[in-house]
Amino acid sequence: MKRKKTFWKIENKENQISGRISKNYDQSIFNCYSWDLHLRNLGWKSYLWKNTLHNNELSYVKTYVKFYPFKIGVVWIPGGIIGEKENIHSLKNSICSELNIQNCYLRIRCSIEDGIDEEINFLKNKWNKPLINLNSNLTMLLNIEDNLDIIYSRFSRNWKRSIKKSINNKITYKKINNHYEIAKIYQQMRKFKSLKHNEVFTKEIIKSIIDSFGENIIIYGAFNSYNKLLAIRGAIINREKALDIFAASTEEGKALSVSNSLFFKLIEECKTKNCILYDLNGIDPYKNEGVFLFKKGTGARIINTIGEFESSTNQFLTFFINFFIFIKRYI
């Protein structure tokens, strides 16, 4: 059957996705205006694209683009597709035409759970799995709709032991939003865990996220009896879902097991914001077993998404982008 020709056009109402699409619970936080503000601070330009077929609105895509010399464009689509997903084949050509790009590389991240049909659809439309992923395809979702006692009862034995340890050590918790203090905790964690520079948030990125999300971000700090900051944890609130965004601890905080009770405090605050789900934002059981076991101890459910796909006008550009990601991640 011959495929119907579809068109992607830039939607002028960039700050919102209107109509029934905007009410779709699956709309990702990475499509919201606050995320626009954050990525603009990092040098990306945002565009909202609408796909039309005989003037019927079928789907939307929020893209973030960086422009380079020789009419090269790198396009990042972290929020996936909203609406009809069968029209993805023409997106690359539409972007090149509308933005006057000659060589274009696109990468999309899809949070669809176990979507074999959607995965086949991407492959049929000449999108490929990338050589090097930016993120793991696995994440974990914690149901926080129940009362705190029930949530606590689902924690592992080690989790409960750690929370009791924090109580015995008189750990206290306070909201914080000072990006300097948060960055210090990340740098201390980087040193004692021997992490690479790109494995922790920089001061500039922390400030950008806090400024962009404002009252929709919650960050708590854990303090000892001398009011010394030992650890931080933060989440972004998007409708009825919280997304884990900040998590760092000092060596002393790790020794006192404050991260568990700090997380429980953050859940309590998220519930006051009417959240019913907490997205633990990525796991890698093989490369980062410690973080996986920590998150598993909450009783959260493992989610396998279809993950990332890429498309490009130039195979050399595809290789270069993947090689660049490899260098940043592993060297």
Backbone bond lengths (Angstrom), bond angles and torsions (degrees), N, CA, C in turn:
res aa  C-N    CA-C-N  psi(-1)  N-CA   C-N-CA  omega(-1)  CA-C   N-CA-C  phi
1 M - - - 1.461 - - 1.526 109.44 -
2 K 1.318 116.39 130.82 1.460 120.13 -177.26 1.517 110.95 -71.31
3 R 1.337 116.00 132.74 1.459 121.52 -178.60 1.526 110.57 -72.50
4 K 1.324 116.04 134.33 1.455 120.37 178.31 1.525 109.86 -73.36
5 K 1.306 115.31 140.97 1.452 120.06 -179.00 1.522 110.45 -74.28
6 T 1.305 115.76 130.53 1.470 120.35 179.85 1.518 109.78 -121.50
7 F 1.315 116.02 161.85 1.449 121.67 -176.72 1.522 110.05 -131.89
8 W 1.329 115.94 139.91 1.458 121.88 172.98 1.527 107.72 -111.68
9 K 1.318 115.56 127.31 1.463 121.32 179.62 1.523 109.16 -126.54
10 I 1.331 115.63 150.58 1.461 120.35 177.45 1.520 109.14 -70.48
11 E 1.320 115.99 128.07 1.461 122.70 177.51 1.517 108.29 -86.79
12 N 1.313 117.61 124.33 1.468 121.14 -177.00 1.517 112.82 -68.81
13 K 1.318 117.55 -31.01 1.467 120.83 179.36 1.525 108.19 -79.52
14 E 1.315 115.12 73.18 1.459 121.25 -169.65 1.522 112.84 -70.41
15 N 1.333 117.87 -25.41 1.461 120.13 -172.68 1.520 113.37 -83.32
16 Q 1.327 117.50 -3.44 1.460 117.75 179.52 1.518 110.98 -153.05
17 I 1.298 115.82 153.47 1.451 122.07 173.87 1.519 105.83 -109.25
18 S 1.322 115.93 110.13 1.460 120.27 -164.11 1.519 113.04 -84.67
19 G 1.348 113.81 175.71 1.457 122.31 174.12 1.506 113.92 66.36
20 R 1.325 114.25 -150.43 1.467 119.53 -176.04 1.518 112.12 -67.53
21 I 1.355 117.87 -24.71 1.458 120.62 -179.63 1.511 110.19 -62.72
22 S 1.346 117.61 -40.56 1.460 120.93 -177.06 1.519 112.14 -67.28
23 K 1.343 117.25 -19.64 1.456 120.96 -179.60 1.532 112.34 -91.02
24 N 1.304 115.83 -2.96 1.457 120.82 -179.35 1.523 110.07 -69.25
25 Y 1.331 117.54 122.03 1.465 120.87 -176.35 1.519 111.61 -63.14
26 D 1.349 116.56 -24.17 1.461 120.18 -177.94 1.522 113.10 -74.98
27 Q 1.338 116.89 -5.60 1.463 117.94 179.50 1.527 109.32 -59.69
28 S 1.313 116.29 125.42 1.457 121.92 -173.62 1.518 111.60 -77.30
29 I 1.319 114.89 152.29 1.462 120.68 173.21 1.526 110.46 -60.02
30 F 1.346 117.08 -25.70 1.457 121.01 -177.91 1.526 112.84 -76.59
31 N 1.343 116.21 -0.16 1.458 120.60 173.38 1.524 112.36 -104.25
32 C 1.320 117.01 -1.36 1.465 119.17 -173.98 1.529 111.08 -83.50
33 Y 1.323 115.29 163.49 1.462 121.47 -175.56 1.530 111.50 -65.02
34 S 1.322 117.64 -34.27 1.466 120.35 179.89 1.525 111.26 -63.69
35 W 1.337 116.27 -37.29 1.470 118.48 176.92 1.524 110.29 -68.26
36 D 1.344 116.42 -33.93 1.464 120.19 172.20 1.521 110.90 -54.55
37 L 1.329 115.41 -50.18 1.462 119.96 -178.09 1.521 111.16 -58.74
38 H 1.326 115.55 -42.65 1.468 120.07 -179.03 1.527 111.06 -62.75
39 L 1.336 118.09 -50.57 1.457 119.81 -176.72 1.528 112.39 -70.56
40 R 1.314 116.67 -27.83 1.465 118.31 174.24 1.526 110.57 -63.76
41 N 1.328 115.87 -35.92 1.469 119.33 176.18 1.521 112.01 -62.24
42 L 1.338 116.12 -24.21 1.462 121.13 -178.62 1.528 112.28 -97.69
43 G 1.331 116.36 9.36 1.450 120.07 173.84 1.515 116.48 96.96
44 W 1.343 118.14 7.24 1.460 121.26 178.36 1.526 110.20 -91.71
45 K 1.331 116.11 149.58 1.456 121.95 172.30 1.524 108.27 -108.25
46 S 1.323 117.24 135.29 1.460 120.32 -176.09 1.525 111.24 -103.34
47 Y 1.335 114.19 143.51 1.464 121.72 177.19 1.517 108.12 -139.41
48 L 1.325 115.42 136.14 1.456 120.82 173.44 1.533 107.72 -103.00
49 W 1.333 115.84 125.37 1.457 121.78 -176.86 1.522 110.37 -110.69
50 K 1.318 115.16 138.25 1.465 121.71 177.42 1.522 108.64 -116.31
51 N 1.325 116.18 131.70 1.453 120.89 178.12 1.524 109.16 -97.54
52 T 1.325 116.82 132.41 1.458 120.38 -179.00 1.520 110.68 -127.59
53 L 1.312 114.71 143.82 1.451 121.96 174.93 1.525 106.56 -135.83
54 H 1.326 116.53 110.83 1.466 121.68 -174.41 1.527 111.17 54.70
55 N 1.360 114.41 42.31 1.466 122.59 176.52 1.530 114.28 67.44
56 N 1.328 117.61 13.30 1.469 120.37 174.43 1.521 108.75 -97.99
57 E 1.341 116.65 129.77 1.464 120.32 179.36 1.529 108.72 -75.98
58 L 1.322 115.58 122.84 1.459 119.33 -175.83 1.523 113.29 -113.41
59 S 1.324 117.27 -38.81 1.458 119.02 -175.83 1.515 111.08 -158.28
60 Y 1.337 113.87 161.08 1.457 122.07 179.43 1.530 109.34 -130.04
61 V 1.325 115.67 149.62 1.462 121.73 173.96 1.523 108.10 -139.52
62 K 1.327 116.47 130.68 1.464 121.15 173.67 1.520 107.97 -99.50
63 T 1.323 116.03 117.57 1.458 120.94 -179.41 1.516 110.88 -110.27
64 Y 1.341 115.14 150.89 1.461 122.64 172.87 1.528 106.49 -121.48
65 V 1.328 115.63 125.74 1.459 120.95 -169.14 1.527 110.88 -124.14
66 K 1.328 115.67 138.36 1.461 122.24 167.98 1.528 107.73 -117.08
67 F 1.337 115.43 132.14 1.455 121.64 -178.16 1.527 110.22 -101.42
68 Y 1.320 115.47 139.12 1.458 121.91 -178.83 1.528 109.40 -128.94
69 P 1.345 117.30 164.98 1.467 120.04 179.04 1.533 112.20 -56.79
70 F 1.348 114.96 161.73 1.464 123.42 179.84 1.534 111.87 64.65
71 K 1.338 114.70 29.78 1.473 121.52 175.97 1.527 112.56 57.46
72 I 1.331 115.05 44.52 1.464 121.53 176.29 1.525 108.90 -101.34
73 G 1.304 116.50 136.40 1.458 121.58 177.12 1.518 111.32 -130.25
74 V 1.323 116.57 135.66 1.463 122.44 173.93 1.520 107.63 -110.63
75 V 1.322 116.29 124.32 1.465 122.18 -172.21 1.524 109.78 -117.39
76 W 1.328 116.21 125.94 1.469 122.86 -179.12 1.524 107.81 -115.66
77 I 1.347 116.59 128.73 1.475 122.11 -178.24 1.529 108.04 -125.65
78 P 1.337 118.40 78.86 1.471 120.27 -174.29 1.524 114.41 -74.34
79 G 1.339 117.47 -18.67 1.464 120.01 -175.33 1.508 115.04 -97.87
80 G 1.346 117.62 6.26 1.453 119.94 178.43 1.520 113.09 69.03
81 I 1.318 115.43 -158.69 1.461 122.69 -177.84 1.520 108.96 -106.73
82 I 1.318 115.73 137.96 1.460 120.74 176.59 1.521 107.59 -106.56
83 G 1.321 116.72 120.64 1.448 120.30 -179.60 1.521 111.81 98.21
84 E 1.330 117.22 -148.39 1.454 123.64 -176.94 1.525 111.43 -60.46
85 K 1.340 116.13 130.01 1.464 120.32 -173.45 1.530 113.16 -107.26
86 E 1.305 118.28 4.17 1.458 120.06 -177.73 1.524 113.11 -86.38
87 N 1.336 117.85 -1.95 1.459 120.98 -174.61 1.521 112.97 -104.98
88 I 1.325 116.20 23.58 1.460 121.02 -174.08 1.530 112.19 -77.25
89 H 1.327 118.10 -16.29 1.467 120.95 -173.58 1.520 113.04 -64.06
90 S 1.342 118.17 -29.68 1.467 120.76 -174.19 1.521 113.77 -97.24
91 L 1.338 117.73 0.43 1.464 119.93 -174.41 1.525 112.01 -63.29
92 K 1.323 117.28 -43.70 1.468 120.86 -177.01 1.526 111.54 -59.38
93 N 1.331 116.55 -48.46 1.460 120.00 -179.26 1.526 111.89 -65.92
94 S 1.336 116.06 -35.97 1.466 119.47 178.82 1.519 111.11 -64.70
95 I 1.332 116.75 -42.15 1.466 121.00 179.59 1.525 110.47 -64.24
96 C 1.337 116.10 -45.26 1.473 119.54 179.01 1.525 110.98 -59.18
97 S 1.315 116.14 -43.23 1.462 120.46 -177.36 1.526 111.72 -69.27
98 E 1.324 116.61 -47.80 1.474 120.90 -174.88 1.533 112.11 -70.57
99 L 1.336 117.79 -35.08 1.465 121.00 -175.79 1.528 112.82 -101.41
100 N 1.333 115.94 5.23 1.470 121.18 178.14 1.529 111.28 57.59
101 I 1.347 115.15 49.03 1.465 122.82 178.07 1.524 108.33 -106.04
102 Q 1.323 116.47 136.09 1.464 120.43 179.77 1.522 111.96 -92.73
103 N 1.341 116.31 -44.59 1.461 122.31 177.11 1.520 109.34 -119.80
104 C 1.317 114.63 123.29 1.469 119.87 -170.53 1.529 110.52 -130.97
105 Y 1.325 115.69 134.67 1.469 121.55 174.07 1.527 107.48 -118.44
106 L 1.328 117.00 128.56 1.457 122.39 179.51 1.521 110.02 -120.19
107 R 1.324 115.48 138.86 1.466 120.49 170.63 1.526 108.38 -134.31
108 I 1.327 114.35 132.48 1.460 120.96 -178.51 1.523 109.35 -122.03
109 R 1.330 116.17 143.87 1.467 120.75 174.67 1.522 108.30 -117.03
110 C 1.324 116.48 125.18 1.463 121.88 -176.53 1.524 110.03 -114.66
111 S 1.312 116.26 125.31 1.469 120.91 -177.86 1.521 112.44 -93.42
112 I 1.348 116.63 16.21 1.465 120.75 179.13 1.528 109.19 -65.48
113 E 1.326 115.90 132.04 1.464 121.00 -175.16 1.526 110.91 -85.60
114 D 1.342 115.33 123.03 1.470 121.40 176.00 1.533 111.76 46.87
115 G 1.332 117.19 44.79 1.463 121.48 -175.06 1.512 112.58 -91.37
116 I 1.321 117.35 75.86 1.455 121.02 -176.56 1.527 111.28 -62.43
117 D 1.340 117.53 -37.22 1.464 120.33 179.57 1.528 110.90 -66.31
118 E 1.346 115.58 -40.77 1.461 119.40 178.82 1.530 111.16 -67.14
119 E 1.336 115.75 -37.58 1.469 119.72 178.73 1.527 110.35 -63.94
120 I 1.318 116.62 -43.90 1.464 120.72 177.35 1.521 110.31 -61.86
121 N 1.333 116.21 -38.51 1.460 120.59 179.70 1.523 111.45 -61.11
122 F 1.337 117.45 -42.40 1.464 120.62 177.07 1.525 110.81 -62.02
123 L 1.319 116.42 -46.41 1.468 120.50 -177.79 1.528 111.35 -64.79
124 K 1.329 117.23 -39.34 1.463 120.99 177.69 1.523 111.28 -63.05
125 N 1.326 116.17 -31.72 1.464 121.12 -178.17 1.525 112.32 -93.63
126 K 1.347 115.53 21.49 1.465 123.46 172.15 1.528 113.74 66.16
127 W 1.329 116.10 32.00 1.458 121.36 165.56 1.522 106.84 -98.03
128 N 1.334 116.90 144.62 1.466 120.93 -175.14 1.525 111.10 -123.24
129 K 1.314 114.72 158.68 1.461 119.94 170.87 1.532 108.45 -72.11
130 P 1.335 119.06 131.50 1.464 120.52 -178.08 1.526 112.36 -70.78
131 L 1.330 115.71 156.02 1.468 120.69 176.55 1.521 110.72 -65.95
132 I 1.333 116.86 -41.31 1.463 122.64 -179.56 1.526 109.04 -124.38
133 N 1.323 116.85 118.40 1.455 120.92 178.11 1.525 111.34 -78.65
134 L 1.316 115.58 148.58 1.460 120.55 172.23 1.522 110.58 -78.71
135 N 1.330 116.54 -35.13 1.458 122.13 -177.35 1.524 110.43 -137.65
136 S 1.300 115.90 162.92 1.457 121.08 175.10 1.533 109.72 -72.63
137 N 1.323 115.94 150.06 1.467 120.36 175.13 1.527 111.76 -76.86
138 L 1.323 116.76 -10.81 1.463 121.30 -176.35 1.523 111.51 -99.33
139 T 1.318 115.87 140.37 1.456 121.13 170.91 1.530 107.64 -141.79
140 M 1.329 116.76 -176.47 1.457 120.86 178.08 1.521 108.97 -136.73
141 L 1.322 115.50 139.45 1.461 121.84 177.92 1.521 109.29 -116.35
142 L 1.326 115.11 129.15 1.460 121.13 178.29 1.522 109.19 -109.75
143 N 1.334 115.60 124.35 1.470 120.28 175.92 1.524 109.03 -78.18
144 I 1.348 117.14 117.48 1.469 120.59 -179.68 1.527 111.09 -115.59
145 E 1.341 115.72 22.25 1.468 119.71 -179.49 1.520 111.74 -71.86
146 D 1.341 116.74 -31.32 1.467 120.72 -179.07 1.530 110.75 -72.32
147 N 1.328 115.85 170.78 1.469 118.85 179.05 1.530 110.34 -71.10
148 L 1.324 116.05 165.64 1.462 121.21 -172.77 1.527 112.94 -62.94
149 D 1.323 117.18 -32.42 1.465 119.86 179.50 1.528 111.23 -63.91
150 I 1.331 116.04 -40.73 1.463 120.00 179.94 1.532 109.96 -69.62
151 I 1.339 116.44 -41.52 1.467 120.31 177.52 1.527 109.97 -59.84
152 Y 1.331 116.16 -44.01 1.471 121.15 179.63 1.533 110.78 -62.51
153 S 1.326 116.54 -38.58 1.472 120.49 -177.32 1.525 111.91 -64.08
154 R 1.333 117.47 -21.59 1.467 121.49 -178.85 1.526 112.18 -87.64
155 F 1.323 116.99 -8.97 1.458 119.97 177.80 1.526 109.88 -67.45
156 S 1.308 115.66 152.54 1.464 120.20 177.80 1.529 110.13 -70.15
157 R 1.325 115.79 168.33 1.466 120.90 179.41 1.534 110.90 -61.41
158 N 1.325 116.52 -41.23 1.460 119.59 179.03 1.523 111.75 -64.00
159 W 1.327 116.12 -37.62 1.467 120.02 178.00 1.529 110.75 -61.99
160 K 1.309 116.44 -46.60 1.461 120.22 -178.94 1.524 110.83 -64.72
161 R 1.326 116.01 -37.76 1.462 120.35 178.23 1.533 110.24 -64.12
162 S 1.324 117.29 -41.62 1.462 121.14 -180.00 1.526 111.65 -66.06
163 I 1.323 117.00 -38.95 1.463 120.09 178.87 1.526 110.46 -64.67
164 K 1.327 116.87 -41.51 1.469 120.23 177.52 1.527 110.75 -64.23
165 K 1.326 116.39 -35.42 1.469 121.02 178.10 1.527 110.47 -62.89
166 S 1.331 116.68 -40.24 1.463 120.70 178.47 1.519 111.24 -65.29
167 I 1.323 116.07 -38.41 1.474 119.88 178.08 1.521 109.77 -64.03
168 N 1.324 117.29 -43.73 1.466 121.21 -179.71 1.527 111.92 -64.55
169 N 1.338 116.73 -30.51 1.469 120.92 179.77 1.528 113.09 -89.69
170 K 1.342 116.06 7.44 1.472 123.03 175.24 1.530 112.18 56.35
171 I 1.326 114.31 46.49 1.461 120.17 176.64 1.530 108.39 -77.18
172 T 1.337 116.45 135.99 1.454 121.37 177.56 1.529 110.02 -117.05
173 Y 1.331 115.88 163.43 1.458 120.99 -174.13 1.528 110.17 -131.79
174 K 1.322 114.61 135.66 1.460 120.69 179.15 1.519 109.70 -140.73
175 K 1.330 115.34 147.58 1.455 119.52 174.10 1.526 109.14 -70.02
176 I 1.340 115.35 140.37 1.460 119.81 177.15 1.531 108.51 -137.42
177 N 1.326 116.83 155.45 1.473 120.29 174.32 1.523 111.91 -146.74
178 N 1.329 115.85 16.02 1.463 121.23 179.64 1.526 109.14 -81.54
179 H 1.329 116.45 110.28 1.467 119.12 -174.54 1.523 112.67 -67.43
180 Y 1.328 117.50 -25.25 1.470 120.31 176.62 1.528 110.32 -64.69
181 E 1.340 116.68 -46.71 1.469 121.00 -178.86 1.533 110.92 -65.23
182 I 1.327 115.89 -40.61 1.463 119.98 179.74 1.527 110.36 -65.01
183 A 1.336 116.42 -42.97 1.469 120.99 179.15 1.524 111.35 -62.06
184 K 1.345 117.28 -36.50 1.470 121.02 178.36 1.524 111.22 -61.41
185 I 1.334 116.31 -41.49 1.463 120.24 179.82 1.531 109.92 -64.61
186 Y 1.328 116.49 -40.93 1.461 119.84 178.16 1.530 111.33 -62.88
187 Q 1.324 116.57 -41.16 1.465 119.67 -179.21 1.526 111.37 -67.87
188 Q 1.331 116.52 -37.68 1.466 119.56 176.53 1.528 110.57 -64.95
189 M 1.326 116.26 -40.64 1.460 120.08 178.45 1.535 110.47 -65.44
190 R 1.322 116.46 -39.57 1.463 120.11 179.77 1.525 111.50 -59.74
191 K 1.345 115.71 -39.55 1.454 119.90 -177.58 1.527 112.16 -71.23
192 F 1.334 117.55 -47.65 1.462 117.39 -174.83 1.525 112.60 -77.59
193 K 1.340 117.36 -18.36 1.460 120.40 175.76 1.528 112.19 -98.96
194 S 1.358 116.26 -2.41 1.476 122.01 -178.43 1.526 111.87 55.78
195 L 1.328 115.63 46.67 1.460 121.01 178.73 1.525 110.56 -85.08
196 K 1.325 116.28 158.98 1.459 121.26 174.51 1.528 109.48 -76.84
197 H 1.330 115.93 160.57 1.460 120.61 -179.22 1.526 111.56 -59.10
198 N 1.336 116.40 -38.55 1.463 119.27 -176.38 1.530 112.80 -79.04
199 E 1.328 118.24 0.09 1.464 121.37 179.81 1.520 112.61 -92.54
200 V 1.331 117.57 -0.75 1.461 120.97 177.24 1.523 109.06 -130.97
201 F 1.320 115.63 155.55 1.455 120.94 177.53 1.527 110.46 -69.62
202 T 1.328 115.03 140.05 1.466 119.51 173.78 1.526 109.45 -85.10
203 K 1.327 115.35 165.83 1.462 121.19 177.83 1.525 110.98 -58.61
204 E 1.339 116.90 -40.03 1.466 121.54 -177.57 1.531 111.53 -66.26
205 I 1.333 116.92 -41.86 1.463 120.08 -179.97 1.522 110.57 -68.84
206 I 1.321 117.19 -40.75 1.469 120.91 177.97 1.519 110.39 -59.28
207 K 1.317 116.71 -47.02 1.470 121.14 179.72 1.523 110.87 -61.74
208 S 1.328 116.60 -42.36 1.454 120.67 -179.06 1.530 111.15 -61.75
209 I 1.328 117.51 -44.68 1.468 121.10 -179.84 1.527 110.67 -64.39
210 I 1.322 117.11 -45.37 1.464 120.98 -179.47 1.525 110.81 -62.88
211 D 1.331 116.93 -46.27 1.467 120.42 -179.04 1.527 111.70 -66.11
212 S 1.325 116.78 -37.37 1.465 120.79 -175.32 1.525 112.27 -72.22
213 F 1.327 117.49 -37.36 1.462 120.22 -174.59 1.530 113.68 -95.82
214 G 1.329 117.61 -17.88 1.461 120.44 173.60 1.509 113.87 52.64
215 E 1.323 116.24 -122.17 1.467 121.04 -175.80 1.527 112.46 -73.42
216 N 1.333 118.08 -7.76 1.462 120.82 179.76 1.529 113.03 -91.95
217 I 1.325 116.58 12.65 1.457 120.21 173.55 1.524 108.48 -124.04
218 I 1.329 116.16 136.58 1.469 122.36 179.87 1.519 107.97 -120.39
219 I 1.325 116.75 125.19 1.468 121.01 178.52 1.530 108.30 -128.92
220 Y 1.331 115.77 128.28 1.463 120.98 176.82 1.528 109.56 -115.60
221 G 1.324 114.41 146.87 1.441 121.30 173.20 1.519 110.65 -115.52
222 A 1.336 116.81 146.31 1.460 122.59 175.64 1.528 108.29 -102.79
223 F 1.331 116.65 129.02 1.466 122.26 -175.29 1.526 110.06 -122.50
224 N 1.353 115.90 143.95 1.465 119.30 175.14 1.525 110.32 -83.76
225 S 1.318 116.90 -175.50 1.470 121.19 -176.23 1.519 112.93 -66.54
226 Y 1.348 117.70 -14.36 1.466 122.35 177.24 1.528 111.42 -98.82
227 N 1.327 115.66 13.25 1.467 123.18 179.14 1.534 112.56 63.05
228 K 1.319 115.70 31.42 1.463 120.82 176.12 1.524 109.25 -92.48
229 L 1.333 115.84 131.12 1.461 120.74 -179.62 1.526 110.02 -73.31
230 L 1.350 116.38 123.49 1.457 122.01 -175.59 1.526 113.32 -108.36
231 A 1.325 116.72 -27.60 1.468 119.97 -176.67 1.514 109.22 -163.56
232 I 1.341 115.19 158.77 1.469 120.49 175.97 1.525 108.87 -134.51
233 R 1.330 115.76 154.50 1.466 121.35 170.79 1.514 108.00 -151.95
234 G 1.337 115.86 139.00 1.458 119.91 -177.93 1.508 112.58 -142.33
235 A 1.332 115.87 156.08 1.460 122.28 179.65 1.519 109.71 -140.55
236 I 1.325 115.18 147.10 1.463 122.33 173.68 1.519 108.04 -96.48
237 I 1.326 116.51 134.65 1.461 121.60 -179.77 1.520 109.11 -97.28
238 N 1.317 116.25 125.10 1.464 122.16 177.13 1.517 108.45 -133.20
239 R 1.333 115.01 100.51 1.463 121.25 -175.04 1.525 110.03 58.72
240 E 1.335 117.66 -119.27 1.471 120.13 -176.65 1.527 111.49 -101.16
241 K 1.326 115.52 20.51 1.457 119.93 -177.13 1.516 110.54 -129.58
242 A 1.338 116.25 137.67 1.466 121.92 175.21 1.523 108.51 -107.48
243 L 1.328 115.56 139.05 1.461 121.09 179.08 1.517 109.22 -114.43
244 D 1.320 116.85 121.16 1.455 122.25 177.51 1.536 108.92 -62.25
245 I 1.341 117.38 125.54 1.456 119.18 -175.84 1.531 112.58 -126.82
246 F 1.337 118.68 -41.88 1.459 121.63 179.97 1.525 109.73 -117.27
247 A 1.321 116.63 138.35 1.465 121.45 175.14 1.522 108.07 -160.23
248 A 1.324 116.15 114.62 1.471 120.36 179.99 1.521 109.34 -155.21
249 S 1.325 114.94 150.99 1.464 120.54 -178.69 1.522 109.85 -144.57
250 T 1.320 115.77 148.92 1.461 120.80 171.90 1.530 108.45 -80.81
251 E 1.322 116.45 172.20 1.460 120.59 177.90 1.523 110.60 -64.47
252 E 1.339 116.51 -38.45 1.467 120.06 177.42 1.515 110.89 -65.33
253 G 1.337 116.32 -40.77 1.459 120.41 178.25 1.517 112.03 -61.75
254 K 1.322 116.24 -39.31 1.469 120.81 177.88 1.523 110.43 -64.70
255 A 1.336 116.95 -41.91 1.465 121.16 -179.51 1.528 111.43 -63.89
256 L 1.327 116.21 -33.10 1.465 121.00 -179.08 1.532 112.69 -91.24
257 S 1.346 116.35 1.63 1.478 122.01 177.34 1.522 112.86 55.37
258 V 1.338 116.44 44.17 1.464 119.01 -175.44 1.528 112.86 -81.00
259 S 1.339 117.89 -16.92 1.472 120.36 -173.97 1.523 112.32 -64.05
260 N 1.320 117.42 -34.07 1.462 120.71 -178.09 1.524 111.62 -66.64
261 S 1.320 116.19 -50.37 1.466 119.68 -179.33 1.526 110.95 -68.94
262 L 1.334 117.18 -31.11 1.458 121.49 176.89 1.525 110.26 -64.60
263 F 1.318 116.17 -41.90 1.455 120.67 177.59 1.532 111.09 -63.80
264 F 1.323 116.60 -41.06 1.465 121.15 179.10 1.530 110.66 -62.84
265 K 1.330 116.79 -38.61 1.460 121.35 176.79 1.529 110.54 -64.26
266 L 1.318 116.45 -39.94 1.461 120.49 179.66 1.532 110.78 -66.10
267 I 1.320 116.75 -40.21 1.468 120.36 176.07 1.521 110.45 -59.07
268 E 1.333 116.33 -44.06 1.467 120.99 179.01 1.531 110.98 -56.89
269 E 1.325 116.40 -42.42 1.465 120.46 179.98 1.529 111.05 -70.16
270 C 1.322 117.18 -38.69 1.462 120.46 178.89 1.529 111.25 -62.74
271 K 1.318 116.75 -35.27 1.464 120.57 177.81 1.524 111.25 -64.14
272 T 1.312 117.60 -33.76 1.479 120.19 177.75 1.530 110.94 -68.13
273 K 1.348 116.93 -18.37 1.471 122.32 177.15 1.529 111.12 -94.96
274 N 1.350 115.89 14.48 1.474 122.90 176.82 1.526 114.01 68.96
275 C 1.325 116.96 25.24 1.467 119.94 175.59 1.524 110.08 -78.12
276 I 1.324 115.40 141.28 1.464 119.73 177.11 1.541 111.38 -118.01
277 L 1.346 116.68 -11.54 1.460 121.29 178.29 1.523 109.73 -132.98
278 Y 1.319 115.48 142.98 1.467 121.18 175.92 1.521 107.37 -122.98
279 D 1.349 115.86 115.98 1.461 122.22 178.95 1.524 108.38 -89.33
280 L 1.332 116.32 116.38 1.463 121.08 -177.35 1.527 113.14 -79.12
281 N 1.335 116.94 0.11 1.469 122.77 162.22 1.530 114.66 63.21
282 G 1.318 114.61 55.02 1.462 118.36 168.61 1.516 115.01 98.42
283 I 1.333 115.04 131.63 1.468 121.54 173.70 1.520 108.51 -138.14
284 D 1.316 115.55 152.78 1.461 121.88 173.75 1.525 107.28 -140.81
285 P 1.348 116.54 91.72 1.476 120.87 -174.68 1.524 113.94 -59.49
286 Y 1.340 117.99 -21.74 1.461 120.84 -174.83 1.523 111.85 -94.83
287 K 1.324 117.06 -45.38 1.455 120.97 -176.30 1.519 113.44 -89.11
288 N 1.330 117.52 -21.30 1.464 121.36 -179.45 1.524 109.35 -141.43
289 E 1.315 114.46 67.97 1.463 120.74 -173.88 1.524 112.16 -63.50
290 G 1.353 117.06 -36.61 1.453 120.33 -177.72 1.521 112.71 -61.10
291 V 1.331 116.56 -46.75 1.467 121.01 178.73 1.528 109.93 -64.86
292 F 1.334 116.59 -39.81 1.464 119.87 178.44 1.526 111.24 -60.43
293 L 1.327 117.66 -46.66 1.464 120.86 -178.80 1.520 111.25 -65.36
294 F 1.345 116.55 -36.15 1.468 120.04 176.96 1.529 110.06 -61.33
295 K 1.323 116.74 -48.39 1.467 120.38 -178.35 1.528 111.70 -69.07
296 K 1.325 115.98 -34.91 1.458 119.95 178.87 1.523 111.19 -62.63
297 G 1.331 116.19 -31.79 1.458 120.72 -179.30 1.510 114.59 -64.99
298 T 1.343 117.58 -13.88 1.473 120.55 177.75 1.519 112.05 -77.30
299 G 1.348 116.55 -15.18 1.461 119.94 -174.43 1.516 112.57 87.29
300 A 1.332 117.76 10.40 1.461 121.70 -179.16 1.527 111.11 -68.63
301 R 1.318 114.63 156.18 1.467 122.38 -178.92 1.521 110.07 -90.63
302 I 1.336 116.68 134.46 1.461 121.24 177.65 1.530 109.64 -77.05
303 I 1.333 115.14 131.01 1.459 121.78 179.88 1.527 108.95 -115.47
304 N 1.319 116.69 128.18 1.461 122.01 176.61 1.523 108.20 -105.67
305 T 1.330 117.13 109.02 1.460 121.48 -179.71 1.527 110.37 -95.28
306 I 1.331 116.48 165.94 1.466 118.12 179.38 1.527 111.02 -76.70
307 G 1.326 117.30 -14.55 1.459 120.83 167.75 1.512 115.75 76.34
308 E 1.349 116.15 -140.92 1.456 122.79 -168.63 1.532 112.86 -101.16
309 F 1.340 113.66 146.56 1.458 121.81 172.86 1.519 108.15 -136.62
310 E 1.329 115.75 156.79 1.457 120.18 -179.94 1.524 110.55 -134.10
311 S 1.327 114.48 155.09 1.451 121.84 176.05 1.520 107.58 -147.41
312 S 1.327 117.12 146.35 1.457 119.54 -174.90 1.522 110.98 -153.89
313 T 1.323 115.44 154.37 1.457 121.06 174.43 1.523 111.39 -86.61
314 N 1.343 116.96 -8.40 1.456 120.55 -171.28 1.526 109.91 -146.79
315 Q 1.316 118.16 119.69 1.460 121.97 -177.38 1.531 112.35 -65.02
316 F 1.343 116.88 -33.63 1.461 118.94 177.41 1.518 110.52 -65.24
317 L 1.332 117.67 -38.83 1.459 121.53 177.64 1.529 110.39 -64.33
318 T 1.319 116.72 -39.61 1.471 121.10 176.65 1.522 110.73 -59.93
319 F 1.335 116.12 -47.10 1.463 120.69 179.66 1.531 110.65 -62.67
320 F 1.335 117.24 -42.97 1.462 121.39 -178.25 1.532 111.30 -62.60
321 I 1.336 117.26 -43.95 1.468 120.65 -179.71 1.526 110.28 -62.68
322 N 1.322 117.18 -45.69 1.464 120.18 -179.89 1.525 111.66 -66.18
323 F 1.314 116.82 -37.15 1.459 120.37 177.54 1.525 110.79 -65.94
324 F 1.341 116.26 -39.62 1.462 121.16 177.90 1.531 110.90 -62.23
325 I 1.340 116.87 -43.24 1.473 120.96 177.79 1.522 110.24 -63.37
326 F 1.334 116.49 -40.51 1.476 120.64 178.22 1.523 111.09 -61.44
327 I 1.322 117.26 -45.18 1.461 121.52 -179.99 1.529 111.41 -60.35
328 K 1.341 115.89 -45.79 1.465 120.56 -178.66 1.522 111.68 -65.47
329 R 1.319 115.97 -35.60 1.468 119.54 -174.35 1.525 113.88 -83.36
330 Y 1.319 116.63 -39.22 1.453 118.98 -169.09 1.531 115.44 -112.55
331 I 1.324 117.49 -9.50 1.470 118.39 -177.37 1.512 110.59 -120.51
